[in-house]
Each structure stands twice: as structure tokens, then as C-alpha cells.
Amino acid sequence: MKRTVLLFSFIFFDYFVTLRFCGSPLEEGNIYARTFMQSYGKTVGLTVFVLLMNLPIYMILCLDSHYVKLPERFSNKIDVLTDLAFGWFVAGMHFCGAASWFWTAPSMVSQTVGLMIYELVALSFFYPFSPLFPKSLRAGLRMEN
């Protein structure tokens, strides 16, 4: 659930910042989003683009609930790989897009910053070795081992 909230916070951040600060579809940096915005209007085009672009994320989140049944050594490795993929795709892509409205940095720099922010939050809240991980859950993990 926490991972879903984190992912959607990046997606909605980009979506609302683009709606707020993009005066015309021609100002949109992403050519695909711009095409949707020009074809269907700013709000509807951006909404359709965001829904289609993030469809793989929605599917991965659905599959995510199935691999938790795997042994812990496998599920921990899959969690790390999933967070890296989500971090680069969602945080990198959406942070890069949203940040372009208030921060003129090269795309690779803003994607890397988005990835680092996502990974810091994910590592801080999702993994038992983090000091921010809930103590009640950490105690439960110790009892299982």
C-alpha cells in the first residue's frame, strides 16, 4: 500500500503541475503528451496520456500482490528490483516532466534526482533495516526468523 501511495504521489505531482503551469499544449516537453493534448484538449488529452502511460505500472502493482507469497529471500530481491524499475520509470519520468516547469536542468539530471528521491523514500519506509520502518513490523520480522 505504501509503495502504491508513493508511486501515485509522483504521478499526480506531474499531472497537477502540468495542468497548472502548462498554458498551451505546445509548451509540453513530452511529444506524446503534447500530441494527446493537441488532439483532445489540454485536460482530457493529458488525462488519457497519463492513464495509458502508466498502465504497465497498474499491472505491475496487481502482480505485486502475488509475489509476496514467494519465500522471503526471493520476494526481498524482487522488491528491490521493482523499486529500482519504479524509481527510474515513474519517479524519473514524472519528476523530469513536472520539474521542467520550475527547474531547467538536463533531462538526465532531473531523472536522476527523481530516481534518488524515490529510492530514498522507498528505502526509508519499505525495508526493515531502515530506522523509519515501523518498529511493530520489525519486531514481527524478528519473531518469524
Secondary structure, DSSP 8 states (H G I E B T S, - for coil): -HHHHHHHHHHHHHHHHHHHH--SGGG-S-HHHHHHHHHH-HHHHHHHHHHHHTHHHHHHHHHHHHHTTS-HHHHHHHHHHHHHHHIIIIIIHHHHHHHTTT----HHHHHHHHHHHHHHHHHHHHSTTSTTS-HHHHHHHHHH-
